[in-house]
Amino acid sequence: MINVPEIFGSLVFDDVKMKQRLPKDTYKALKKTIKEGKSLDINVANVVAHSMKEWAIENGATHFTHWFQPMTGVTAEKHDSFIQPIGEGKVIMSFSGKELIKGEPDASSFPSGGIRATFEARGYTAWDPTSYAFIKDGSLCIPTAFCSYTGEILDKKTPLLRSMEVINKQALRILRLFGDNESKRVNTTVGAEQEYFLIDKEVFYKRKDLIYCGRTLFGARPPKGQELEDHYFGSLKPRVSEFMKELDEELWKHGILSKTKHNEVAPAQHEMAPIFDTSNIATDHNQLTMELMKRIAERHGLVCLLHEKPFAGVNGSGKHNNWAISTDTGKNLLEPTKKPRENTQFLVFLAAVIRAVDEHQDLLRIAAASAGNDHRLGGNEAPPFIMSMYLGDELTDVLHAIINDEDYEEKTSIVMDTNVKAIPNFTKDTTDRNRTSPFAFTGNKFEFRMLGSSENIGCTNTILNTIVADSLKDFADELEKADDIKTAAEELVKRTVSEHKRIIFNGDNYSEEWVEEAKRRGLMNLRTLPDCMPLYYSEKNVALFSRHGVYSEKELRSRSEILLDNYSKILNIEALTALDMAKKDIIPAVAAYIRELATTVNLVKSVDAELITTQETELMSKLTNLLSCFMKKIDRLDRTVMGAKEVEGITETAVYYKDNVLNAMQELRAVADEMESNMSSKLWPYPSYGTMLFSV
């Protein structure tokens, strides 16, 4: 039996262990750095490093690594052992404060978007003391930031940390105006729900598209998909249950607050949801969660798929980014309380979020833009491409009353009566949920549902923190000049909501009527990554990030270039994989089946010409025509891929892949899927959708 409190955080050098192992003065100095962002003295770092090393060795570690998050979207690590030679062939185990604070990985091979030339190799990793070190695979992993030799940031953590400082500063200004002099820090907190698929390992390794691309490029729909919705919250299959048990145990050992697990809507799809943590720790934990999911799945004969749309025709996988603002004294600044109309401080923070989402629709869409997520958005419970906010009936009514200077009639609690005596009555929430909304208020937080399952949440929360901080700054600038804070704040909320109410929509985000209505409201409809990425470094966004010190214009441009280049590379890999599968496997399989049909027809004809079956003849003719069409589609895709070499410019290349290569791939797939539907399953070269989705 697992003793959860005993194992929780056992592989983490957390606050409890620091308090036990560090001298009091050292512990206080480190806590001051963590809580207040104060710089850390090298002497303190030396003591921390020694204690950290001793603890790591006791737990089987022999190496240390600066664990960082470059622009690849995954984590990176370079491992060094603790050994230090002392002569006569002997060594000791050593780890200094300097090694803890700074590392020096080769930066030349990581994406930089033109910031660094290939021959300029030096880069630095810098310890993030606000995120605890942990042990993984016999190495002490130290969460760090990553920058170039010339100081430009090359990772996803540094801007997140910067944005956390920005929103802390501006939120405290608002709190002071409302008389809160106790709170010393404001943090944004995040709970990232992680969706994923599990399929049998043997099935996975028979699919080149899954191996190389993470998604299926071919595959006819099975007779049964998710139509019955019987997989959602269904009982866990034994192999899945064992995987989830081990995953929970490993996550708990690493101090990750894994709370909820269940089957999702699509067959073979599941979800894990953690309890909230501060944004940077939540980001670290989510990156580690994805890594552990893949590793543990292998041990159970499974493969974990984190692609946003591994299977066409069923739900894709998202990552719901639950975002809130809290003080170090435990106050949730997005908590409406029982009387939201009278809670002016809450309304100010709510108005700041409304303004931020409306003014920066482009940035939030960019946060969710990827080659994989472009396939997912717009259906099957994924949000649409149009950014909007869901506030629910109660808050919408509150804001309506404010705008129109009307009295607000408070919602009374409604008791739900099931008319079953054995079932106790319970209180109904004042607001429903909206699963089609990209950005929904869910009681005391906002759930950003657009983000794709494989994405690093650092970028999303950097943007969220910065755009809300920008609104808070303008609010504070105005309110600090007011004589009567409450009256001025109420007027500010009224004006802000009136100016930005177009972003609020509580209806069905999938309806065609909403698309037309959103267009009338002037909301953006950015359907693909190439559509929105040039907006990253627009004049408006450069000014936003520059004035808060989160990104420079150079850093913004580099990120846009990296994402556009990555988009083109992903589509190129997918196109080449599709061509490889088509030429080497699908054509020979279909040709073999046609020959088999021809042999049957000829055999029957040799016995008795009158016994020739129309069915075999028609099927043979149909497949022959489809195969001829398929070969033409192969030729078209081949020529289209070659044509990409003639295109100049990163943006232009991405647009070319979107408009030409992706369309050619979809046409090729349509013919292949039609042939699969008319083929003998024994001769089709790949496991079918039915086999993959129902193999576990």
C-alpha positions as CSV (number, residue, x, y, z in Angstrom):
1,M,0.0,0.0,0.0
2,I,1.3,3.4,-1.0
3,N,1.8,5.9,1.8
4,V,1.2,9.1,-0.2
5,P,2.2,11.7,2.4
6,E,5.4,9.7,3.0
7,I,6.5,9.5,-0.6
8,F,5.2,12.9,-1.7
9,G,8.2,15.1,-2.6
10,S,10.7,12.4,-1.7
11,L,12.7,13.1,-4.9
12,V,12.5,16.9,-4.4
13,F,14.9,19.2,-2.5
14,D,11.9,21.1,-1.1
15,D,11.3,23.5,1.7
16,V,11.1,20.8,4.4
17,K,14.4,19.3,3.4
18,M,16.1,22.8,3.1
19,K,14.9,23.7,6.6
20,Q,16.2,20.4,8.0
21,R,19.6,20.5,6.2
22,L,20.6,24.2,5.9
23,P,21.9,26.4,8.7
24,K,19.2,28.9,9.8
25,D,21.0,31.9,8.3
26,T,21.4,30.2,5.0
27,Y,17.8,29.0,5.0
28,K,16.5,32.5,5.7
29,A,18.7,34.0,3.0
30,L,17.5,31.5,0.4
31,K,13.8,32.0,1.4
32,K,14.2,35.7,1.0
33,T,15.5,35.1,-2.5
34,I,12.6,32.8,-3.3
35,K,9.9,35.0,-1.8
36,E,11.1,38.5,-2.6
37,G,13.4,37.9,-5.5
38,K,16.5,39.1,-3.7
39,S,20.0,38.2,-5.2
40,L,21.8,35.2,-3.6
41,D,25.3,35.6,-2.2
42,I,27.9,33.1,-3.5
43,N,28.7,32.0,0.1
44,V,25.0,31.1,0.6
45,A,25.0,29.3,-2.7
46,N,28.0,27.2,-1.7
47,V,26.3,26.0,1.5
48,V,23.0,25.3,-0.4
49,A,25.0,23.4,-3.1
50,H,26.8,21.2,-0.6
51,S,23.6,20.3,1.2
52,M,21.8,19.6,-2.1
53,K,24.6,17.4,-3.2
54,E,24.7,15.4,0.0
55,W,20.9,14.8,-0.1
56,A,21.1,13.8,-3.8
57,I,23.9,11.3,-3.2
58,E,21.9,9.8,-0.3
59,N,19.1,9.2,-2.9
60,G,21.3,7.5,-5.4
61,A,22.3,10.5,-7.6
62,T,25.8,10.6,-9.2
63,H,25.4,13.5,-11.6
64,F,23.8,16.9,-11.7
65,T,22.3,18.8,-14.6
66,H,20.9,22.2,-15.3
67,W,17.4,21.4,-16.5
68,F,16.1,24.0,-18.9
69,Q,13.5,24.8,-21.5
70,P,14.9,25.9,-24.8
71,M,12.7,27.0,-27.8
72,T,12.4,23.4,-29.0
73,G,9.4,23.1,-26.7
74,V,10.8,20.2,-24.7
75,T,13.4,20.2,-21.9
76,A,17.1,19.9,-22.3
77,E,19.8,18.6,-19.9
78,K,23.6,18.2,-19.9
79,H,24.8,15.8,-17.2
80,D,28.0,16.3,-15.2
81,S,29.1,13.9,-12.4
82,F,29.9,15.1,-8.9
83,I,33.4,13.5,-9.1
84,Q,36.5,15.7,-8.4
85,P,40.0,14.2,-8.7
86,I,42.2,14.5,-5.6
87,G,45.3,12.7,-6.9
88,E,46.6,9.2,-6.7
89,G,43.7,8.0,-8.7
90,K,41.2,9.0,-6.1
91,V,38.1,11.2,-6.3
92,I,35.7,13.0,-4.0
93,M,32.1,14.0,-4.7
94,S,31.9,17.8,-5.0
95,F,29.4,20.4,-6.0
96,S,30.0,24.2,-5.7
97,G,27.8,27.2,-5.5
98,K,29.2,28.4,-8.8
99,E,28.1,25.1,-10.5
100,L,24.7,25.4,-8.9
101,I,24.2,29.0,-10.0
102,K,25.6,28.9,-13.5
103,G,26.0,26.3,-16.2
104,E,27.5,26.6,-19.7
105,P,25.8,24.5,-22.3
106,D,26.6,24.8,-26.0
107,A,23.9,27.2,-27.4
108,S,24.7,26.9,-31.1
109,S,22.4,23.9,-31.8
110,F,19.3,25.3,-30.1
111,P,16.8,27.4,-32.0
112,S,17.6,31.1,-31.7
113,G,15.6,32.7,-34.6
114,G,18.7,34.5,-35.9
115,I,19.8,35.8,-32.5
116,R,22.9,33.7,-32.6
117,A,25.0,32.5,-35.5
118,T,25.9,28.8,-35.5
119,F,29.6,29.5,-34.8
120,E,28.6,31.6,-31.7
121,A,28.3,28.7,-29.3
122,R,28.5,30.0,-25.8
123,G,25.3,30.1,-23.7
124,Y,24.5,30.2,-20.0
125,T,22.0,28.5,-17.7
126,A,21.1,30.2,-14.5
127,W,19.5,28.6,-11.5
128,D,15.9,29.4,-10.7
129,P,15.8,29.1,-6.9
130,T,12.0,29.5,-6.9
131,S,11.6,26.1,-8.4
132,Y,12.8,23.1,-6.4
133,A,15.6,20.8,-7.6
134,F,14.7,17.2,-8.0
135,I,16.2,13.8,-8.8
136,K,15.5,12.0,-12.1
137,D,17.4,9.0,-13.5
138,G,20.2,9.3,-11.0
139,S,20.8,13.0,-11.7
140,L,20.1,16.0,-9.6
141,C,18.0,18.2,-11.9
142,I,18.3,22.0,-11.2
143,P,15.6,24.1,-12.9
144,T,17.3,26.9,-14.8
145,A,16.8,29.8,-17.2
146,F,18.8,29.8,-20.5
147,C,20.3,32.8,-22.3
148,S,22.9,33.6,-25.0
149,Y,26.4,34.9,-24.5
150,T,25.1,38.4,-25.4
151,G,22.2,38.2,-23.0
152,E,19.2,37.5,-25.2
153,I,16.9,34.9,-23.8
154,L,16.8,31.5,-25.6
155,D,14.2,29.7,-23.5
156,K,10.6,29.8,-22.4
157,K,11.2,30.2,-18.6
158,T,13.0,33.5,-18.4
159,P,10.2,35.6,-20.0
160,L,7.8,33.8,-17.7
161,L,9.7,34.8,-14.6
162,R,9.9,38.3,-16.0
163,S,6.2,38.4,-16.5
164,M,5.5,37.1,-13.0
165,E,7.5,40.1,-11.6
166,V,5.6,42.5,-13.8
167,I,2.1,41.3,-12.7
168,N,3.3,41.2,-9.1
169,K,4.3,44.9,-9.2
170,Q,1.1,46.1,-10.9
171,A,-1.3,44.0,-8.8
172,L,0.3,45.2,-5.6
173,R,-0.3,48.8,-6.7
174,I,-4.0,48.0,-7.0
175,L,-4.1,46.1,-3.7
176,R,-2.5,49.1,-1.8
177,L,-5.2,51.4,-3.2
178,F,-7.9,49.1,-1.6
179,G,-6.1,49.1,1.7
180,D,-4.2,45.8,1.5
181,N,-0.9,46.5,3.2
182,E,-0.3,42.9,4.3
183,S,0.3,41.2,1.0
184,K,4.0,41.3,0.0
185,R,3.7,39.4,-3.3
186,V,1.1,38.5,-5.9
187,N,1.6,35.3,-7.9
188,T,-0.3,33.9,-10.8
189,T,-1.2,30.3,-10.3
190,V,-1.8,27.6,-12.9
191,G,-3.3,24.2,-13.0
192,A,-2.6,22.6,-16.4
193,E,-5.0,19.7,-17.2
194,Q,-3.2,17.3,-19.5
195,E,-5.0,15.2,-22.1
196,Y,-3.3,12.3,-23.9
197,F,-3.8,9.1,-25.8
198,L,-2.5,5.6,-24.9
199,I,-2.1,2.9,-27.6
200,D,-0.4,-0.5,-27.7
201,K,3.3,-0.3,-28.3
202,E,3.3,-3.0,-30.9
203,V,0.7,-1.2,-32.9
204,F,2.6,2.1,-32.6
205,Y,5.8,0.7,-34.1
206,K,3.9,-0.6,-37.1
207,R,2.9,3.0,-38.0
208,K,5.6,5.1,-39.6
209,D,3.4,8.2,-39.4
210,L,3.0,7.9,-35.6
211,I,6.7,7.2,-35.2
212,Y,7.9,10.2,-37.3
213,C,5.0,12.7,-36.9
214,G,3.1,11.8,-33.8
215,R,-0.1,11.7,-35.8
216,T,-1.7,9.4,-38.3
217,L,-1.4,10.7,-41.9
218,F,-3.7,7.9,-43.3
219,G,-6.5,6.0,-41.8
220,A,-10.1,5.2,-42.6
221,R,-12.6,5.8,-39.8
222,P,-13.7,2.7,-37.9
223,P,-17.3,1.6,-37.6
224,K,-17.3,2.9,-34.0
225,G,-15.6,6.0,-32.7
226,Q,-16.8,8.3,-29.9
227,E,-20.4,8.5,-31.0
228,L,-21.8,6.7,-28.0
229,E,-19.7,8.8,-25.6
230,D,-19.3,5.6,-23.5
231,H,-15.6,6.1,-23.0
232,Y,-16.0,9.4,-21.2
233,F,-15.5,8.9,-17.5
234,G,-15.9,5.1,-18.1
235,S,-14.2,2.5,-15.9
236,L,-10.5,2.3,-16.5
237,K,-9.1,-0.7,-18.4
238,P,-6.6,-2.8,-16.3
239,R,-3.5,-1.7,-18.3
240,V,-4.6,1.9,-18.3
241,S,-5.3,1.8,-14.5
242,E,-1.9,0.3,-13.8
243,F,-0.2,3.0,-15.9
244,M,-2.1,5.7,-14.1
245,K,-1.3,4.3,-10.7
246,E,2.4,4.3,-11.5
247,L,2.2,7.7,-13.0
248,D,0.5,9.1,-9.9
249,E,3.2,7.6,-7.7
250,E,6.1,9.0,-9.8
251,L,4.4,12.4,-10.0
252,W,3.9,12.5,-6.2
253,K,7.5,11.6,-5.6
254,H,8.5,14.6,-7.7
255,G,6.2,16.9,-5.7
256,I,3.6,17.2,-8.5
257,L,0.1,17.6,-7.2
258,S,-1.6,15.1,-9.4
259,K,-5.3,15.1,-8.4
260,T,-7.6,13.8,-11.0
261,K,-7.5,11.1,-13.6
262,H,-10.2,9.8,-16.0
263,N,-11.1,8.6,-19.5
264,E,-11.7,11.4,-22.0
265,V,-14.3,11.4,-24.8
266,A,-12.4,9.7,-27.6
267,P,-11.5,6.0,-27.4
268,A,-7.9,5.6,-25.9
269,Q,-7.9,9.2,-24.7
270,H,-7.4,10.1,-21.0
271,E,-6.7,13.2,-18.8
272,M,-4.7,14.0,-15.7
273,A,-5.3,17.2,-13.8
274,P,-3.1,18.7,-11.0
275,I,-3.8,21.1,-8.2
276,F,-2.7,24.7,-8.8
277,D,0.8,26.0,-8.2
278,T,2.7,29.2,-9.1
279,S,3.1,29.7,-12.8
280,N,6.8,28.8,-13.1
281,I,6.6,25.7,-10.9
282,A,3.4,24.6,-12.7
283,T,5.3,25.0,-16.0
284,D,8.2,22.9,-14.8
285,H,5.8,20.3,-13.4
286,N,3.9,20.1,-16.7
287,Q,7.1,19.5,-18.7
288,L,8.2,16.8,-16.3
289,T,4.7,15.3,-16.3
290,M,4.7,14.9,-20.1
291,E,8.2,13.2,-19.9
292,L,7.1,10.8,-17.2
293,M,3.9,9.9,-19.1
294,K,5.9,8.8,-22.1
295,R,8.5,6.9,-20.0
296,I,6.0,5.1,-17.8
297,A,3.8,4.2,-20.7
298,E,6.7,2.3,-22.3
299,R,7.0,0.2,-19.1
300,H,3.4,-0.9,-19.5
301,G,3.8,-1.9,-23.2
302,L,2.0,1.4,-24.2
303,V,2.9,4.5,-26.0
304,C,1.7,7.9,-24.8
305,L,0.7,10.2,-27.7
306,L,0.8,14.0,-26.9
307,H,0.0,15.2,-30.4
308,E,-3.0,17.5,-30.6
309,K,-4.7,15.5,-33.2
310,P,-3.3,12.0,-33.5
311,F,-6.5,10.5,-35.0
312,A,-8.9,12.2,-37.4
313,G,-12.6,12.1,-36.7
314,V,-12.3,11.9,-32.9
315,N,-11.5,14.5,-30.2
316,G,-8.0,15.9,-30.2
317,S,-6.0,16.6,-27.0
318,G,-5.7,20.0,-25.4
319,K,-4.1,21.4,-22.3
320,H,-6.6,23.5,-20.2
321,N,-4.6,26.3,-18.6
322,N,-6.5,27.2,-15.4
323,W,-5.1,30.7,-14.5
324,A,-5.7,32.7,-11.3
325,I,-4.1,35.6,-9.3
326,S,-3.4,35.1,-5.6
327,T,-1.5,36.9,-2.9
328,D,1.1,35.4,-0.6
329,T,-1.5,35.8,2.2
330,G,-3.8,33.3,0.5
331,K,-6.3,35.6,-1.2
332,N,-7.6,34.7,-4.6
333,L,-8.1,38.0,-6.4
334,L,-10.5,36.4,-8.9
335,E,-12.8,35.2,-6.2
336,P,-16.2,37.1,-6.7
337,T,-17.4,36.3,-3.1
338,K,-21.1,35.9,-2.4
339,K,-21.8,39.5,-3.4
340,P,-19.8,40.3,-6.6
341,R,-21.6,43.5,-7.3
342,E,-20.3,45.0,-4.0
343,N,-16.8,43.5,-4.4
344,T,-15.2,46.5,-6.2
345,Q,-11.6,45.1,-5.9
346,F,-12.7,41.9,-7.7
347,L,-14.5,43.9,-10.4
348,V,-11.3,45.9,-11.1
349,F,-9.3,42.7,-11.6
350,L,-12.0,41.2,-13.7
351,A,-12.2,44.3,-15.8
352,A,-8.4,44.2,-16.3
353,V,-8.7,40.6,-17.6
354,I,-11.6,41.5,-19.9
355,R,-9.6,44.5,-21.4
356,A,-6.5,42.4,-21.8
357,V,-8.2,39.5,-23.6
358,D,-10.0,41.9,-26.0
359,E,-7.0,44.1,-26.8
360,H,-4.7,41.1,-27.2
361,Q,-6.8,38.5,-29.0
362,D,-3.8,38.0,-31.4
363,L,-1.4,37.2,-28.6
364,L,-3.6,34.6,-27.0
365,R,-4.2,33.0,-30.4
366,I,-0.4,33.0,-30.9
367,A,0.0,31.3,-27.6
368,A,-2.1,28.3,-28.9
369,A,-0.6,28.3,-32.4
370,S,1.2,25.2,-33.6
371,A,1.1,22.8,-36.6
372,G,-0.6,20.2,-34.5
373,N,-3.1,22.5,-32.8
374,D,-4.2,23.8,-36.2
375,H,-5.8,20.4,-36.8
376,R,-7.5,20.3,-33.4
377,L,-9.1,23.8,-33.0
378,G,-12.7,24.4,-34.2
379,G,-14.5,21.2,-33.3
380,N,-14.8,18.0,-31.3
381,E,-15.0,20.0,-28.0
382,A,-11.9,22.1,-28.9
383,P,-12.4,25.8,-28.9
384,P,-12.8,27.7,-32.2
385,F,-10.2,30.0,-33.7
386,I,-12.1,33.1,-32.6
387,M,-11.1,34.4,-29.2
388,S,-13.9,35.2,-26.8
389,M,-14.7,35.1,-23.0
390,Y,-17.4,33.2,-21.2
391,L,-18.4,34.9,-17.9
392,G,-21.6,33.0,-17.1
393,D,-25.0,34.4,-16.3
394,E,-24.3,35.9,-12.9
395,L,-21.2,38.0,-13.7
396,T,-22.7,39.0,-17.0
397,D,-25.8,40.3,-15.2
398,V,-23.5,42.1,-12.7
399,L,-21.6,43.8,-15.5
400,H,-24.9,44.6,-17.4
401,A,-26.2,46.3,-14.2
402,I,-22.9,48.3,-13.9
403,I,-22.9,49.5,-17.5
404,N,-26.6,50.6,-17.4
405,D,-26.5,52.0,-13.9
406,E,-29.2,49.5,-12.8
407,D,-29.7,47.8,-9.5
408,Y,-28.5,44.3,-9.4
409,E,-30.7,41.6,-8.0
410,E,-28.5,39.0,-6.3
411,K,-28.9,35.4,-7.3
412,T,-30.4,33.3,-4.7
413,S,-29.2,29.8,-4.1
414,I,-31.3,27.2,-5.7
415,V,-31.6,23.8,-4.1
416,M,-31.5,20.9,-6.6
417,D,-34.1,18.3,-5.8
418,T,-33.8,15.0,-7.7
419,N,-37.2,13.7,-6.4
420,V,-35.3,10.7,-5.1
421,K,-35.6,10.6,-1.3
422,A,-32.4,8.7,-0.8
423,I,-30.4,11.3,-2.6
424,P,-29.7,14.4,-0.5
425,N,-30.5,17.8,-2.0
426,F,-27.6,20.1,-3.0
427,T,-27.1,23.7,-3.9
428,K,-26.9,24.6,-7.6
429,D,-24.1,26.8,-8.8
430,T,-25.2,30.3,-9.9
431,T,-23.4,29.8,-13.3
432,D,-23.1,27.0,-15.8
433,R,-19.9,26.1,-17.7
434,N,-19.2,26.5,-21.4
435,R,-17.0,23.9,-23.0
436,T,-16.9,25.6,-26.4
437,S,-15.4,28.9,-25.0
438,P,-11.7,29.6,-25.5
439,F,-11.5,31.6,-22.3
440,A,-14.0,30.8,-19.6
441,F,-14.5,32.0,-16.1
442,T,-15.0,28.9,-13.9
443,G,-15.8,30.3,-10.4
444,N,-12.5,31.8,-9.2
445,K,-10.2,31.4,-12.2
446,F,-10.1,31.5,-16.0
447,E,-9.7,28.4,-18.0
448,F,-7.9,29.0,-21.3
449,R,-8.9,25.9,-23.3
450,M,-7.2,26.7,-26.6
451,L,-3.7,25.4,-25.7
452,G,-2.5,22.2,-27.4
453,S,-1.6,19.1,-25.5
454,S,2.1,19.0,-26.4
455,E,2.8,22.7,-25.9
456,N,5.0,24.3,-23.2
457,I,2.6,26.4,-21.0
458,G,5.4,29.0,-20.3
459,C,4.6,31.0,-23.4
460,T,0.9,31.1,-22.7
461,N,1.3,32.3,-19.1
462,T,4.0,34.8,-20.1
463,I,1.4,36.4,-22.4
464,L,-1.4,36.2,-19.9
465,N,0.6,37.7,-17.1
466,T,1.9,40.5,-19.3
467,I,-1.4,41.6,-20.9
468,V,-3.2,41.6,-17.6
469,A,-0.3,43.5,-15.9
470,D,-0.6,46.1,-18.6
471,S,-4.2,46.7,-17.9
472,L,-3.5,46.8,-14.1
473,K,-0.8,49.4,-14.7
474,D,-3.1,51.7,-16.6
475,F,-5.8,51.2,-13.9
476,A,-3.3,52.0,-11.1
477,D,-2.0,55.1,-12.9
478,E,-5.6,56.4,-13.1
479,L,-6.8,55.3,-9.6
480,E,-3.7,56.6,-7.8
481,K,-4.8,60.1,-8.8
482,A,-8.4,59.7,-7.5
483,D,-9.7,61.3,-4.4
484,D,-12.4,58.7,-3.9
485,I,-11.0,55.2,-4.8
486,K,-14.3,53.3,-4.7
487,T,-16.2,55.8,-6.9
488,A,-13.3,56.1,-9.3
489,A,-12.9,52.3,-9.5
490,E,-16.6,51.8,-10.2
491,E,-16.5,54.3,-13.0
492,L,-13.3,52.7,-14.4
493,V,-15.0,49.3,-14.4
494,K,-18.1,50.7,-16.1
495,R,-16.0,52.4,-18.8
496,T,-13.7,49.4,-19.4
497,V,-16.5,46.8,-19.7
498,S,-18.5,49.1,-22.0
499,E,-15.5,49.5,-24.3
500,H,-14.6,45.8,-24.3
501,K,-17.9,44.0,-23.9
502,R,-17.6,42.7,-27.5
503,I,-15.2,40.0,-26.3
504,I,-17.9,38.5,-23.9
505,F,-19.9,35.7,-25.4
506,N,-21.8,33.1,-23.4
507,G,-23.4,31.1,-26.3
508,D,-22.4,28.3,-28.6
509,N,-18.9,29.1,-30.0
510,Y,-19.3,26.4,-32.7
511,S,-22.4,27.9,-34.3
512,E,-22.2,29.6,-37.7
513,E,-24.2,32.5,-36.3
514,W,-21.4,33.2,-33.9
515,V,-18.8,33.3,-36.7
516,E,-20.9,36.0,-38.4
517,E,-21.6,37.8,-35.1
518,A,-17.9,37.8,-34.2
519,K,-17.1,39.3,-37.6
520,R,-19.6,42.1,-36.9
521,R,-18.0,42.7,-33.5
522,G,-14.6,43.0,-35.1
523,L,-13.1,40.0,-33.4
524,M,-10.1,38.2,-35.1
525,N,-10.5,34.9,-36.8
526,L,-6.9,33.6,-37.2
527,R,-7.2,30.0,-38.4
528,T,-3.6,28.9,-38.7
529,L,-0.1,29.6,-37.3
530,P,1.1,31.4,-40.5
531,D,-1.9,33.7,-40.2
532,C,-1.2,34.9,-36.7
533,M,2.6,34.7,-36.3
534,P,3.6,37.9,-38.1
535,L,1.4,39.7,-35.5
536,Y,3.8,38.6,-32.8
537,Y,6.2,41.5,-33.5
538,S,3.6,44.1,-34.5
539,E,4.1,47.7,-33.3
540,K,1.5,47.2,-30.6
541,N,3.0,44.0,-29.2
542,V,6.6,45.2,-29.4
543,A,5.5,48.2,-27.3
544,L,3.7,46.1,-24.8
545,F,6.5,43.7,-24.1
546,S,9.2,46.3,-24.3
547,R,7.6,48.7,-21.7
548,H,7.4,45.8,-19.2
549,G,10.8,44.4,-20.0
550,V,9.5,40.9,-20.9
551,Y,10.7,40.7,-24.5
552,S,12.7,43.0,-26.7
553,E,11.7,43.4,-30.3
554,K,14.6,41.2,-31.3
555,E,13.5,38.5,-29.0
556,L,9.9,38.7,-30.3
557,R,11.1,38.4,-33.9
558,S,13.3,35.5,-33.1
559,R,10.3,33.6,-31.5
560,S,8.1,34.3,-34.5
561,E,10.9,33.0,-36.9
562,I,11.4,29.9,-34.8
563,L,7.7,29.0,-34.7
564,L,7.3,29.6,-38.5
565,D,10.4,27.6,-39.3
566,N,9.3,24.8,-37.1
567,Y,5.8,24.8,-38.7
568,S,7.4,24.4,-42.2
569,K,9.7,21.7,-40.9
570,I,6.9,19.7,-39.3
571,L,4.8,19.8,-42.5
572,N,7.8,18.8,-44.6
573,I,8.5,15.8,-42.4
574,E,4.8,14.8,-42.6
575,A,4.8,15.2,-46.4
576,L,8.0,13.1,-46.8
577,T,6.6,10.5,-44.4
578,A,3.3,10.3,-46.4
579,L,5.2,9.9,-49.6
580,D,7.4,7.1,-48.1
581,M,4.3,5.3,-46.8
582,A,2.4,5.7,-50.1
583,K,5.2,4.6,-52.4
584,K,6.8,1.8,-50.3
585,D,3.8,0.3,-48.5
586,I,0.4,1.3,-49.8
587,I,0.9,1.0,-53.6
588,P,2.4,-2.5,-53.3
589,A,-0.4,-3.6,-50.9
590,V,-3.2,-2.4,-53.2
591,A,-1.5,-3.7,-56.3
592,A,-1.2,-7.1,-54.6
593,Y,-4.8,-7.1,-53.8
594,I,-5.8,-6.2,-57.3
595,R,-3.6,-9.1,-58.6
596,E,-5.3,-11.4,-56.2
597,L,-8.7,-10.3,-57.4
598,A,-7.6,-10.7,-61.0
599,T,-6.3,-14.2,-60.3
600,T,-9.7,-15.1,-58.8
601,V,-11.6,-13.7,-61.8
602,N,-9.3,-15.5,-64.3
603,L,-9.5,-18.8,-62.3
604,V,-13.3,-18.6,-62.4
605,K,-13.3,-17.7,-66.1
606,S,-11.1,-20.7,-66.9
607,V,-13.6,-23.0,-65.3
608,D,-16.8,-21.4,-66.7
609,A,-17.0,-18.0,-68.3
610,E,-20.6,-17.6,-67.3
611,L,-19.5,-17.8,-63.6
612,I,-17.5,-14.6,-63.6
613,T,-18.7,-12.6,-60.5
614,T,-19.6,-9.0,-61.0
615,Q,-18.6,-8.1,-57.5
616,E,-14.9,-9.0,-57.9
617,T,-14.8,-7.4,-61.3
618,E,-16.3,-4.1,-60.1
619,L,-14.0,-4.1,-57.0
620,M,-11.0,-4.7,-59.1
621,S,-12.0,-1.9,-61.5
622,K,-12.7,0.5,-58.6
623,L,-9.4,-0.2,-56.9
624,T,-7.5,0.1,-60.2
625,N,-9.0,3.5,-60.8
626,L,-8.3,4.6,-57.2
627,L,-4.7,3.4,-57.4
628,S,-4.3,5.3,-60.6
629,C,-5.7,8.4,-58.9
630,F,-3.5,7.8,-55.9
631,M,-0.3,7.7,-58.0
632,K,-1.3,11.1,-59.5
633,K,-1.8,12.5,-56.0
634,I,1.7,11.2,-55.1
635,D,3.2,12.9,-58.1
636,R,1.4,16.1,-57.1
637,L,2.6,16.0,-53.5
638,D,6.2,15.2,-54.7
639,R,6.2,18.3,-57.0
640,T,4.6,20.4,-54.3
641,V,7.3,19.5,-51.7
642,M,10.0,20.2,-54.3
643,G,8.4,23.6,-55.0
644,A,8.9,24.7,-51.4
645,K,12.6,24.9,-52.1
646,E,12.0,27.8,-54.5
647,V,10.1,29.9,-51.9
648,E,12.1,32.6,-50.1
649,G,11.4,33.9,-46.7
650,I,10.4,32.2,-43.5
651,T,6.8,33.5,-43.5
652,E,6.3,32.9,-47.2
653,T,7.6,29.3,-46.8
654,A,5.2,28.6,-44.0
655,V,2.3,30.0,-46.0
656,Y,3.3,27.9,-49.0
657,Y,3.3,24.7,-46.8
658,K,-0.1,25.6,-45.4
659,D,-1.7,26.4,-48.8
660,N,-0.1,23.8,-51.0
661,V,1.7,21.0,-49.2
662,L,-1.0,20.5,-46.6
663,N,-3.7,20.5,-49.2
664,A,-1.8,18.0,-51.4
665,M,-1.3,15.7,-48.3
666,Q,-5.1,15.8,-47.5
667,E,-6.0,14.9,-51.1
668,L,-3.5,12.0,-51.0
669,R,-5.0,10.8,-47.7
670,A,-8.6,10.9,-49.0
671,V,-7.8,8.5,-51.8
672,A,-5.7,6.2,-49.5
673,D,-8.5,6.1,-46.9
674,E,-11.0,5.1,-49.7
675,M,-8.7,2.3,-50.8
676,E,-8.3,1.1,-47.2
677,S,-12.1,0.9,-46.9
678,N,-12.3,-1.4,-49.9
679,M,-9.3,-3.5,-49.1
680,S,-8.7,-6.8,-47.4
681,S,-7.6,-5.9,-43.9
682,K,-5.0,-8.7,-44.1
683,L,-3.3,-7.0,-47.0
684,W,-3.5,-3.4,-45.8
685,P,0.1,-2.6,-44.5
686,Y,-0.8,-0.7,-41.3
687,P,-2.9,-1.3,-38.2
688,S,-6.4,0.2,-38.7
689,Y,-8.0,3.0,-36.7
690,G,-10.2,0.4,-35.0
691,T,-7.1,-1.6,-33.9
692,M,-5.2,1.5,-32.7
693,L,-8.1,3.1,-30.8
694,F,-9.3,-0.2,-29.2
695,S,-6.0,-2.0,-28.8
696,V,-5.6,-1.5,-25.0
